[in-house]
Amino acid sequence: MSNINNSIIVKKQYENASNLNTRISIHEKYSTNKMGFGNWIFSNYEIEDGMSVLELGCGTGDMWIDKEQELKLCSEIVLSDFSEGMVETAKNKLHMFNNIEFKVIDIQDIPFENDKFDIVIANMMLYHVPDILKGLNEVQRVLKENGTFYCATYGEHGIIEYLSEILSEYGVKDTINKNFTLQNGDEILGKKFSAVTKLEYKDSLAVSNADDMVEYIYSLASMTTLNQVPKERVKDILVHNMVDGILNVPKEYGMFTCKK
C-alpha cells in the first residue's frame, strides 16, 4: 500500500472519536491489568517543574484527564494530532488549562524551532507515519539536549493475531501494521537516539459480553473483509471460543523511552 493511500485510510479512521472510543472502551471494561495502559504509560513520564511538553497524536486527550498536578508543572504543553477532529475533542475536554496549546501537526513537519521541548510524546501512532525516520528526525530536532522521547506501541502477538486465527474462515488475516512494534522499535529508535529503553505492560482481555467484542472488531480498519459478514455470525464464533463464559484475548503492549 502506498504512503498516500495509507495516509488517507488513517485520516478517515481517525477523523472523529467514534472508532477510537469503541476501542478504548473494550480495554477499559475487560483488561485484566486494572492499572490501565494509559495510567501505566503516564506513570513512566518524568515531568518536572517548568518543563515544556509536546504530545504528537494526542487523540481525544483522555491521557491528561485528572492529571491536573502534572499539567500545572508544565511551563507549556502542546497537545497535537494529525486529525482536526481529535484536536477539537481534546480541546473541548482540556480547554480550561491556560498552559495548553492545541494544534494540528504532522510529526514529519513539526512547526517548532530546534531544542524547544524537554519531553516529546508519540503514543500508538508511529506505525502510521509514512516516513518514520523523517518523523523521528523532527522529534530529535525539537527535543532539548538530554530531553526525553516517550513512545508507546503494540507487539506483534496480541489481539489482531488472535482474531485472525479464530476468524480465518472469513478471510481475516494478521495484517497488523508492523512498521513500529515492540519487536523492532528499539532498532528503529536506535538510529536516531543515543539511549533506548523498552518497557513491557503485562495485560490481556477477559471479555464476558461478546457483543462488545463484535463492535470492537468492526471498528478496526484491518477487518474490512468482514463487511459482508453478519455480526451475528462473528458473535457465534466468539461465543464458541469462550471458556466458562469468558473470551480470553492476549494483549501485547509497551513503550520506549529515548534520550537525545
VENGISUL-V237590 format. One record per residue. N is the residue number from 1. RES is the residue in three letters. PSI is psi as a letter, one per 40 degrees, with the letter a starting at -180 (none if undefined). Layout:
n,res,psi
N,RES,PSI
N,RES,PSI
This chain:
n,res,psi
1,MET,h
2,SER,i
3,ASN,d
4,ILE,d
5,ASN,d
6,ASN,d
7,SER,d
8,ILE,d
9,ILE,d
10,VAL,d
11,LYS,d
12,LYS,d
13,GLN,d
14,TYR,f
15,GLU,d
16,ASN,i
17,ALA,e
18,SER,d
19,ASN,d
20,LEU,d
21,ASN,d
22,THR,d
23,ARG,d
24,ILE,d
25,SER,d
26,ILE,d
27,HIS,d
28,GLU,d
29,LYS,d
30,TYR,e
31,SER,h
32,THR,d
33,ASN,h
34,LYS,e
35,MET,d
36,GLY,h
37,PHE,d
38,GLY,d
39,ASN,d
40,TRP,d
41,ILE,d
42,PHE,d
43,SER,e
44,ASN,e
45,TYR,h
46,GLU,g
47,ILE,h
48,GLU,i
49,ASP,h
50,GLY,e
51,MET,i
52,SER,h
53,VAL,h
54,LEU,h
55,GLU,h
56,LEU,h
57,GLY,f
58,CYS,e
59,GLY,b
60,THR,e
61,GLY,e
62,ASP,d
63,MET,d
64,TRP,e
65,ILE,h
66,ASP,f
67,LYS,f
68,GLU,d
69,GLN,d
70,GLU,d
71,LEU,d
72,LYS,d
73,LEU,d
74,CYS,h
75,SER,d
76,GLU,i
77,ILE,h
78,VAL,h
79,LEU,h
80,SER,i
81,ASP,i
82,PHE,d
83,SER,h
84,GLU,d
85,GLY,d
86,MET,d
87,VAL,d
88,GLU,d
89,THR,d
90,ALA,d
91,LYS,d
92,ASN,d
93,LYS,d
94,LEU,e
95,HIS,e
96,MET,e
97,PHE,h
98,ASN,d
99,ASN,e
100,ILE,h
101,GLU,i
102,PHE,h
103,LYS,i
104,VAL,h
105,ILE,h
106,ASP,h
107,ILE,d
108,GLN,e
109,ASP,g
110,ILE,h
111,PRO,f
112,PHE,i
113,GLU,i
114,ASN,i
115,ASP,f
116,LYS,d
117,PHE,i
118,ASP,d
119,ILE,h
120,VAL,h
121,ILE,h
122,ALA,g
123,ASN,h
124,MET,f
125,MET,e
126,LEU,d
127,TYR,e
128,HIS,e
129,VAL,h
130,PRO,d
131,ASP,g
132,ILE,d
133,LEU,d
134,LYS,d
135,GLY,d
136,LEU,d
137,ASN,d
138,GLU,d
139,VAL,d
140,GLN,d
141,ARG,d
142,VAL,e
143,LEU,i
144,LYS,i
145,GLU,h
146,ASN,e
147,GLY,i
148,THR,h
149,PHE,h
150,TYR,h
151,CYS,h
152,ALA,i
153,THR,a
154,TYR,i
155,GLY,i
156,GLU,e
157,HIS,f
158,GLY,b
159,ILE,d
160,ILE,d
161,GLU,d
162,TYR,d
163,LEU,d
164,SER,d
165,GLU,d
166,ILE,e
167,LEU,e
168,SER,d
169,GLU,e
170,TYR,f
171,GLY,e
172,VAL,h
173,LYS,i
174,ASP,g
175,THR,f
176,ILE,h
177,ASN,h
178,LYS,f
179,ASN,d
180,PHE,h
181,THR,i
182,LEU,d
183,GLN,d
184,ASN,e
185,GLY,d
186,ASP,d
187,GLU,d
188,ILE,d
189,LEU,d
190,GLY,e
191,LYS,e
192,LYS,e
193,PHE,i
194,SER,d
195,ALA,h
196,VAL,h
197,THR,h
198,LYS,h
199,LEU,h
200,GLU,h
201,TYR,h
202,LYS,h
203,ASP,i
204,SER,i
205,LEU,h
206,ALA,g
207,VAL,h
208,SER,e
209,ASN,h
210,ALA,d
211,ASP,d
212,ASP,d
213,MET,d
214,VAL,d
215,GLU,d
216,TYR,d
217,ILE,d
218,TYR,e
219,SER,e
220,LEU,h
221,ALA,d
222,SER,e
223,MET,f
224,THR,d
225,THR,e
226,LEU,e
227,ASN,d
228,GLN,e
229,VAL,h
230,PRO,h
231,LYS,d
232,GLU,d
233,ARG,d
234,VAL,d
235,LYS,d
236,ASP,d
237,ILE,d
238,LEU,d
239,VAL,d
240,HIS,d
241,ASN,e
242,MET,i
243,VAL,h
244,ASP,f
245,GLY,e
246,ILE,h
247,LEU,h
248,ASN,h
249,VAL,h
250,PRO,i
251,LYS,i
252,GLU,h
253,TYR,i
254,GLY,a
255,MET,i
256,PHE,i
257,THR,h
258,CYS,i
259,LYS,h
260,LYS,none
